[in-house]
Amino acid sequence: MALKSIFIDQSELPPRIYNCLKRSNIYTLLNLLNNSQEDLMKMEHFRIEDVKQILGILEKNFVIDLPKNKF
């Protein structure tokens, strides 16, 4: 399935993380994957645990990983 057609509300993200992502205009998996873990940590109210949780969900449901940092 195309990543741009998978919306983050279709994943098992907790409401707080989902709302943080939405506030940063991240609505699809493609949007999410365009951000590194470092980028996510810069978002307001975002914690390292949140990043780990996202990584776990991505790995479990989509077998994909976030880039560690920008190339």
Buried (B, 14 or more C-beta within 10 A) or exposed (E): EEBEEBEBEEBEBEEEBBEBBEEBEBBBBBBBBEBBBEBBEEBEEBBEEBBEBBBEBBEEEBEEEBEEEEE
